Amino acid sequence: MLEVVTLEQAAETALSRFGRLSVQEESVSLDEAAGRVIAHDVVAAEGVPPFDRSTVDGFAVVADDTFGCSDALPALLDLESEVQMGVEPDCACSPGACVRIPTGGQVPEGADAVVMLEYCEEYGDGTIGVARPVAPGENIVFENDDVKPGQVLIAAGTVLQPHHVGTLASLGVTECAVCKKVRVGIVSTGDEIVPVEATPVASQMRDVNAPMLSAAVEACGAHAFTFPIVPDDYDALLATVEEALSACDMVLVSGGSSAGQKDNTARVLQALGELLFHGIAVKPGKPTMCADVQGKPAFGLPGHPVAAYFMFLEIVRPLLASARTLPMSATLTEGLPSNHGRAELVPVRLDEHDGTLRAIPVRGKSGLISQLSNAGGYLCISRNQEGLPAGADVMVRLF
C-alpha cells in the first residue's frame, strides 16, 4: 500500500529539494541563443536609440510653426536641407523652416516634431505646405527612449525568445552566457516493453514513454539521453540507473513504479539514495516517486504513457524550465464527475465559440496516449471537489 502525498506536496518537495536545476554556464553566439536560459542579468551599457530618431518619412519642424494649420490654410515653411540615413545632420532646423527626413533618420537640432509626408505638399519653389499640425515630440523616438543605460533588460533565468535576441543585437551583444543544458537520463523498464521499431507479439507493447519523455525534456531546453529498455530484473535496473546517474544530472525511470513483486523502481531508488515520496493522491499518476541520489533527482514515473506525461508536466518540468506556461481561463462544456479522494487531471481540447474560449474534455483511460493528440492542455479537479459542472470557469494548463 502506497503512502501518498498530495500533488501540491509532491511538486513542492521536488522543487524545494532540488530547485530549478542550474549547472555550469557556457558562452554561445547570438545565432545559437534562442531557447537557451540566460545565466546573468543583461544590463544595458548604452542607450537605445543613441539619438533622436524619426518614426516616419516627412519633414522635421518646429511644432509651434504648425499650430492652427489646415488643408484650407497650410503652414508655409522653407525647406532648408535633407537628412541622410546613417549620417549625422550637418544642419539645424530654425523657426519657419523644415528639413526633409526619412524614417529612422536623426532629427536635426532645433526640430521638436516630424510631420508625415502625407500631410505635406511641395510647391517647387523651396516652400513646403503643411496641412496638419503636430505636437512637440510627435513622430519622434527620443534618445534612450527604448533602453536607458544601466537598465536590466533580461533577467537571469529567462528562456531567450526571438525578441530577446533582437534586444541583445540592439546592444551590440554577439555572445552571451547561458546555462549549460541539464542532462536527463531516460530509462524504460518492463518485460513487455519492446523498442519502437519492433513489431510487438503476444502481450508486448512498443516503448511509448522513452520517445515521449525525451521530446518533453528537449522541449524544456534540456538534453535527453535514452538508455536501453530494462527487463523486470532488479540487478539490471540497478546497474542501468547507476549508469544513468553517473552520466546525467537527473534520471527518469518509467514503469515498475507500483508496489507489485516485479516493480523494482522504488527498491532501486531506495537502495541508491533517499526516497522522498512514493505515491501521489492524483489520477492518473498515483505510483509516481522521487528520490535524492547524492543530490541528483531520480523519478519513478508510471508505465501508462498519459500518466507518465502528466507527472512529467506537474513534477519534473518545473525543475527544468525556468518559466512555467501560464494557464488559460476557459469555460467547461460538460460536467466532469470526480469523487476519488485525489486530484484528477483531465485532458481538454480548446476552441473558441462566440468569443468564448471553451474547454472540451477528451475522454479516455490513462494508458491511451492517442487521446492527447486532440488535446491542447489539461485541467485539474481538486481532491476536495466532487467534480465540475458544465459552464464552470476552469484554468487550463497548456501542454
C-alpha positions in Angstrom: 0.0 0.0 0.0 1.4 3.4 -1.0 1.6 6.2 1.5 0.5 9.0 -0.8 1.2 12.8 -0.7 -0.9 15.4 -2.4 0.0 16.7 -5.8 1.0 20.0 -4.4 3.2 18.4 -1.7 4.9 16.3 -4.3 5.7 19.2 -6.6 6.9 21.3 -3.6 9.0 18.5 -2.2 10.9 18.1 -5.5 11.3 21.8 -6.1 12.4 22.7 -2.6 14.9 19.8 -2.5 16.5 20.4 -6.0 15.4 23.9 -7.1 15.3 24.6 -10.7 18.3 22.7 -11.8 21.1 25.0 -12.8 24.5 23.7 -13.9 27.6 25.4 -15.2 27.4 28.1 -17.8 28.8 28.4 -21.3 29.0 31.2 -23.9 27.1 30.9 -27.1 26.8 33.1 -30.2 23.7 35.2 -30.7 22.7 32.8 -33.5 22.5 29.9 -31.0 21.0 31.8 -28.1 17.2 31.3 -28.8 15.7 28.8 -26.4 18.6 28.9 -24.0 18.5 30.1 -20.4 20.4 33.3 -19.8 22.8 32.9 -16.9 23.1 36.6 -15.8 21.1 39.8 -15.9 21.6 41.6 -19.2 22.3 45.3 -18.3 22.4 48.0 -20.9 25.8 49.6 -21.2 24.4 52.2 -23.6 21.1 53.7 -24.5 18.9 52.8 -27.4 18.4 54.7 -29.7 21.6 56.7 -29.3 20.0 59.8 -31.0 16.5 61.4 -31.5 15.1 59.4 -34.4 12.1 60.0 -36.8 9.5 57.3 -36.9 8.1 58.4 -40.3 9.1 59.8 -43.7 8.4 63.5 -43.7 9.7 66.9 -42.6 11.4 67.8 -39.3 9.8 71.0 -38.0 9.4 73.3 -35.0 6.0 72.3 -33.8 4.9 75.8 -33.0 5.1 76.7 -36.7 2.3 74.2 -37.5 -0.3 75.2 -34.9 -3.6 76.2 -36.5 -2.7 75.0 -40.0 -5.2 73.0 -42.1 -5.9 71.9 -45.7 -7.5 75.3 -46.3 -4.7 77.3 -44.6 -1.5 75.3 -44.7 1.6 76.5 -42.8 4.3 77.6 -45.3 7.9 76.5 -44.3 11.2 77.0 -46.1 12.9 73.7 -47.0 16.4 74.1 -45.6 18.1 70.7 -46.1 17.7 67.0 -46.1 18.8 64.3 -43.5 20.7 61.3 -44.9 20.3 57.9 -43.4 23.2 56.9 -41.1 24.7 60.4 -41.3 24.6 63.0 -38.5 22.8 66.1 -39.8 25.0 69.0 -40.7 22.2 71.5 -40.4 19.7 72.7 -37.9 16.0 73.4 -38.1 15.1 77.0 -37.4 11.7 78.5 -36.8 9.8 79.0 -40.1 11.9 76.3 -41.8 11.8 72.5 -42.2 14.2 69.6 -43.0 13.3 66.6 -45.1 13.9 63.4 -43.1 13.4 59.6 -43.7 12.1 57.0 -41.3 14.9 56.3 -38.8 16.8 59.4 -39.7 18.4 61.5 -37.0 16.3 64.6 -36.1 18.3 67.8 -36.7 19.0 70.2 -33.9 16.2 72.7 -33.3 13.4 70.4 -34.6 11.0 69.0 -32.0 8.5 67.2 -34.2 8.1 65.5 -37.6 5.2 66.0 -40.0 4.3 62.9 -42.1 4.9 63.2 -45.8 1.2 62.6 -46.5 0.3 65.9 -44.9 2.8 68.0 -46.8 2.9 69.5 -50.2 6.0 70.7 -52.1 5.3 73.8 -54.2 8.5 73.6 -56.3 9.9 76.9 -55.1 11.6 75.6 -51.9 8.5 76.0 -49.9 6.6 73.2 -48.1 3.0 73.5 -47.2 2.0 71.7 -44.0 -1.8 70.8 -43.8 -1.8 69.2 -40.3 -0.5 70.5 -37.0 1.9 68.3 -34.9 2.6 68.4 -31.2 6.1 68.6 -29.7 7.6 65.1 -29.7 5.2 63.8 -32.3 6.7 61.1 -34.6 10.0 61.1 -32.8 11.6 58.4 -30.6 14.0 60.3 -28.4 17.5 59.3 -27.3 17.3 56.4 -24.7 13.5 56.1 -25.1 13.8 52.4 -25.8 16.7 51.5 -23.5 18.3 53.5 -20.7 21.9 52.9 -19.7 22.1 50.6 -16.6 18.6 49.2 -17.2 18.1 45.4 -16.7 16.7 44.3 -20.0 16.7 40.5 -19.5 16.7 38.9 -16.0 18.9 35.9 -15.3 16.9 32.6 -15.7 14.9 33.9 -18.7 14.5 31.5 -21.6 15.6 33.5 -24.6 12.9 34.1 -27.2 13.4 35.8 -30.6 12.6 39.2 -29.3 15.2 38.8 -26.6 17.8 38.0 -29.3 16.7 41.3 -31.0 17.2 43.2 -27.8 20.7 41.7 -27.4 21.5 42.6 -31.0 20.4 46.2 -30.5 23.1 46.5 -27.7 25.8 45.0 -29.9 26.0 41.8 -28.0 27.4 39.0 -30.2 27.8 36.3 -27.4 26.0 35.7 -24.2 26.5 33.4 -21.1 23.8 30.8 -20.9 23.2 27.8 -18.5 24.5 24.5 -19.8 21.7 22.2 -20.7 20.6 19.8 -17.9 21.3 16.2 -18.9 18.4 13.9 -18.3 18.7 10.1 -18.5 15.6 8.2 -19.5 15.0 4.6 -18.7 12.0 2.4 -19.6 11.5 -0.9 -17.8 9.2 -3.8 -18.2 9.3 -7.4 -19.7 6.5 -6.4 -22.1 8.2 -3.3 -23.5 9.9 -3.5 -26.9 11.7 -0.8 -29.0 9.6 1.4 -31.2 10.9 -0.2 -34.4 10.0 -3.7 -33.2 6.7 -5.5 -34.1 5.0 -6.5 -30.8 3.9 -10.1 -30.3 1.5 -11.5 -27.8 1.2 -9.0 -24.9 4.2 -6.9 -25.8 4.0 -3.1 -26.2 6.1 -0.6 -28.0 8.1 1.8 -25.8 6.0 5.0 -26.0 7.4 6.6 -22.9 11.1 7.0 -23.8 10.5 8.9 -27.1 7.7 11.0 -25.4 9.7 11.9 -22.3 12.8 12.6 -24.5 10.8 15.1 -26.5 9.3 16.6 -23.4 12.8 17.0 -21.9 14.2 18.6 -25.1 11.2 21.0 -25.2 12.3 22.3 -21.7 15.7 23.2 -23.1 17.5 20.1 -21.6 19.4 17.3 -23.2 17.7 13.8 -23.2 19.8 10.6 -23.1 17.8 7.4 -23.7 19.1 4.1 -22.3 18.2 0.6 -23.5 15.0 -0.9 -22.2 15.5 -2.8 -19.0 13.5 -6.0 -18.2 11.8 -6.6 -14.8 15.1 -7.5 -13.1 16.3 -5.7 -10.0 20.0 -6.1 -10.7 19.7 -5.0 -14.4 17.6 -1.9 -13.4 20.0 -1.1 -10.6 23.0 -1.2 -13.0 21.2 0.9 -15.6 20.1 3.6 -13.2 23.6 3.8 -11.7 25.0 4.3 -15.2 22.4 6.9 -16.0 23.0 8.8 -12.7 26.8 8.8 -13.3 26.3 10.4 -16.8 23.3 12.7 -16.2 22.0 15.4 -13.8 18.6 13.7 -13.5 17.1 10.3 -14.2 13.5 9.4 -15.2 12.5 5.8 -14.9 9.1 4.8 -16.4 7.5 1.6 -15.4 7.9 -0.7 -12.4 6.6 2.1 -10.1 3.8 0.3 -8.3 4.2 -2.0 -5.3 4.0 -5.3 -7.1 6.5 -8.2 -6.9 8.2 -7.2 -10.2 8.0 -3.4 -9.6 11.7 -2.7 -8.9 11.9 1.0 -9.4 11.2 2.0 -5.8 13.5 -0.6 -4.4 16.3 0.5 -6.7 15.9 4.2 -5.9 15.8 3.5 -2.2 18.9 1.4 -2.4 20.7 4.2 -4.2 19.5 7.2 -2.2 16.7 8.7 -0.1 13.2 8.1 -1.3 11.3 11.4 -0.8 7.9 10.1 -1.7 6.2 7.2 -3.4 2.6 7.7 -4.2 0.6 10.8 -5.1 -3.1 11.4 -4.5 -3.7 12.1 -8.2 -5.4 10.4 -11.1 -3.6 9.4 -13.3 -0.2 9.1 -11.8 -0.6 7.6 -8.3 2.5 5.4 -8.2 4.9 8.3 -9.0 8.0 8.6 -6.8 11.0 10.8 -6.3 14.4 10.1 -4.8 17.5 12.1 -3.9 20.6 10.2 -5.1 23.7 12.1 -4.0 22.0 15.4 -4.7 20.5 14.3 -8.0 16.8 13.9 -8.6 15.6 10.5 -9.7 12.0 10.0 -10.6 9.9 6.9 -11.0 7.1 7.6 -13.4 4.1 5.3 -14.2 4.3 3.0 -17.1 1.0 4.3 -18.5 2.0 7.0 -21.0 -0.6 9.6 -20.2 0.1 9.2 -16.5 3.8 9.5 -17.1 3.3 12.6 -19.3 1.1 14.3 -16.7 3.5 13.6 -13.9 6.4 14.9 -16.0 4.5 18.2 -16.6 3.4 18.6 -13.0 6.5 17.4 -11.1 9.5 17.2 -13.4 9.1 20.2 -15.8 9.3 22.8 -13.0 12.9 21.6 -12.3 13.9 22.0 -15.9 12.1 25.1 -17.2 12.8 28.5 -15.7 9.4 29.8 -16.7 6.2 27.8 -16.5 3.4 28.2 -19.1 0.7 30.3 -17.6 -2.7 28.6 -17.5 -5.6 29.9 -19.6 -9.1 30.6 -18.4 -11.9 28.7 -20.3 -15.5 27.6 -19.9 -16.1 23.9 -19.4 -18.5 22.5 -22.0 -19.8 19.5 -20.0 -19.9 18.3 -16.4 -17.0 16.2 -15.0 -17.8 13.9 -12.1 -14.9 13.2 -9.7 -15.1 11.6 -6.3 -11.8 9.7 -6.0 -10.4 11.4 -2.9 -7.5 12.5 -5.1 -6.8 15.2 -7.6 -7.8 14.4 -11.2 -6.0 15.6 -14.3 -8.3 15.7 -17.3 -7.1 16.5 -20.9 -9.2 19.0 -22.8 -9.4 20.4 -26.3 -9.6 24.2 -26.6 -11.7 26.0 -29.1 -13.4 29.4 -29.4 -17.2 29.9 -29.8 -18.9 33.2 -30.0 -15.9 34.9 -28.5 -15.6 32.4 -25.6 -12.7 30.0 -25.1 -14.2 26.6 -24.4 -12.6 23.6 -22.7 -13.9 20.3 -24.1 -13.0 17.2 -22.1 -11.1 14.5 -24.0 -12.3 11.1 -22.7 -10.0 8.1 -22.3 -8.1 5.8 -20.0 -4.6 6.6 -18.7 -2.8 4.1 -21.0 -4.2 5.6 -24.2 -1.7 8.1 -25.4 -3.6 8.8 -28.6 -6.2 10.7 -26.6 -3.8 13.5 -26.1 -3.4 14.1 -29.9 -6.6 16.2 -29.9 -5.9 17.9 -26.5 -4.3 21.3 -26.1 -3.9 21.1 -22.3 -5.5 19.8 -19.2 -7.3 20.9 -16.1 -7.0 19.8 -12.5 -10.0 18.8 -10.4 -9.0 19.2 -6.7 -9.2 16.2 -4.5 -11.7 18.1 -2.4 -14.1 18.7 -5.3 -16.8 16.3 -6.3 -16.4 17.2 -10.0 -17.1 20.3 -12.0 -20.4 21.4 -13.6 -20.9 22.3 -17.2 -20.3 26.0 -17.7 -17.7 26.2 -14.9 -14.8 28.6 -15.3 -11.6 26.5 -15.3 -7.9 27.1 -15.7 -6.3 25.0 -18.4 -2.7 24.2 -18.1 -1.2 24.1 -21.6 1.0 21.3 -22.9 
